[in-house]
Amino acid sequence: MNALRIFTVLLVCTLTACGGTRGPLSEDQRPPEITRSETPQFRLGTGDVISVSVWKNPDLSARVPVRPDGYVSLPLVGEVIAGGRTPMEIAADTEQKLTQFIRTPKVSVIVEEIPSAEFQNRVRVVGGVADPKSISHRDGMTVIDLVLEAGGVNEFASPNAAKLYRTIDGVARVFDVFLADILTKGMLDTNYPLIPGDVITIPERRF
């Protein structure tokens, strides 16, 4: 009888440990859902080279690098901001500046060299992992994929205190990641899909 009682207590404890200890996260506590159409577009950075073509005006076309101050120099219009912008945004700005010289300018911008993409396209994990990593983002990558790439959490980690840092519309946001729940309980609600620029931090316990 005592053995049965002990077995029952152990079984209850096991089931309790395996169950969730927190409720579902609210919408404000989660990153906005990323669909394929909402995937962030590539934005130019220092050292990238673009080719700017003005239809029927080859003299106004140019192949130029993005300077450290974020600008490119174009014929006739002068300085145009390019750093942190998409090719379509640069083309639209250039067209607007050209309207004082050309009635209906048509501008296309082609990216020819993108050395800045090496850093813009990365995701990073730091803190309590075996091997902190900065790696190229791949489609479909999630929080757990990145952590496993870093060799998993180390013995000093506090995985349920992990955070996801993401910039959304120019604003830095922080989201809780319950990594222990993902790894030991199969609770995948915070196994978020990653986007370029994401940073996962996993604090370590202090003794």
N, C-alpha and C positions, 0 to 999 in steps of 0.2 A: 504493500500500500504506500509506504514511504517512498519507494522507488518510483511508483507511478506518479506520486505527487511531485517529486523532484523533476521527473521527465516533463510533466505538464507545465511546471513553472519555467523550465528551460525553454520549452516550445513557445510559450507566450512571450518570453523575453526576446527570443529570436525573431518572432513575427513582429514584435513591436519595433525592434531595431531595424528590421527591413522596411518597415512602413515609412511613409513620409511624415516629417515633423513640422511641415510648413504648408500653408495653403497656396493656391495658385497665385502667380504674380499678376498684378494689375497691368493694364496697358501702358501706364506711365513708367512702370518699372522695367519694361522690356524695350529693346531697340525697335524702331519702326521696321516692319517687315520689308525685306528687300525682294522685289520682283526683278525679273530679267530686264524689263523696260526701265527700271529705276536704278539699275546698276550705275554707279558713278562713272561719268565720262572722264577720259584722260585729259588732264590739264597740264599745260606746258610749264616747264621749269627752266632755270638757268642752264645755258649750254645747248638747249634743244635748238634745232635748225628747222626753219620753215621756208616754204616757197610760196610767195604771195603773187598771184596772177590777176591782172586787171584785164577783163575781156576787151579786145580791140585796142588795147593800149600797152603794147609790150614794153614801151619805155618806162612805164610805171610799175612794171613787175620787178620782183627782186627775190633773191635767196639770202636770208638774213638769220643770224643767231639771236637767241634771247639773251640779253645782257644781264649781268648780276643785279641791276636795278629793276629788272622785269620788263624793260622796254625793248622794242625793235625800232630801227630807223628805216622808214620807207620813203621812196621818192615822192615829192610834192606834198604829202601830208605830214611828213616829219615823224615825230615820236608817237608810237602806238603801244599801249600797255598789252603785254602778251603773257607774262608770268601769272600762273594761276588761272588762266582762261582756256577755253576750248577753241579749236580752230574755227568753229562757226561763230563764236563770239568775237574773235579777232576780225574775221571777214566782215561781220556786220558793222563793227566799229570803223573799219577802214572805209567801207562803203559810205557811211554817214559823213566821214571827214572829206571824202572825195566829191560829195554832192555840190560843194561850192565851186568845183572846177569842171565836173562832168555831170551831164543831165541825169543819166541813169546808169551809174557805175555798177558793174557786176564783178565781184571779187571772190576768188576761191583761195583757200589756204590749205596747203598740203604739208604734213609733217614729214620731214626727210630724215632727221636724226633725232633720237630721243634718249640721250644718256641719262637724263633725270629720271626716267621711268624705272631705272634700277632701284631707286630708293622709294619712289612714290608707290610702286606696286608691291611693296613688302608688308608683311605682317610680323609681329614680334611678340615673344613671350619672355618675361623676366621674373626673377624672384625664385621661389622654391621649386625649381625643376632641376633635373640632372644636368642639363646643358642648355642654358638660355640661348634662344635662337632669334635671328632675323632672317626670314626666308621669303622667297617670292610667293605671292598669292596665287592660288590655283582655284579655278571654278569648283564650287561644291565644298570647299574647305570649311570645316567647323572648328569650334573651340577645342574639342577633344582631339581632332586631327593635329592641330598645332601643338598641343601639350604632348602628344605621343611623339611627334617629330623631335621634341626637346628631351626625349628620354623618360617622360613621365615625371610625376612629382617626386621630390626627395623626402627623406625621413623627417625633415624639420618643417615641412610645408604645412600651412593651414589652408587646405584646398577650398573649404566652404567660404573662405573670406576673399576669394579671387575676384578680380574686377576686370571688366571690359571697358577700355577707353576708346571712344569713337567720336570723330568730328562730324556733326550733322548740320548742314547749312551754315558752315563756318563757326559753329558753336561746339566746344568740347563737352561731351556727355560721358557719364560714368554709369555702368550697369553692373549689378551683382551677378556673379557666376558661381553657382553652387557646385563646385567641381567634385567635391566628395560625393554628393548625391548622384552625380553623373557616373562616377567611377565605381561606386559600391552599391548603389541602389537602383541604377538604371533609370533614374529620373532625368529625362533628357530635355526638360522645358527650358533650361538655360544653356543647352548645347547649341548656341547661336551660329548661324552661317556667318562667316567672316567676309569682310570687304577690305580692299587695299587700304593700308594706313592703320588698321586696328592694332591695338596693343593689349595684351593680356598680362596682368600682374598677379602674382601669387605670393602673398606675404609669408614669412617664416615665423615660427613661434619663438618667443623670447623666454629664456629659462632664467 
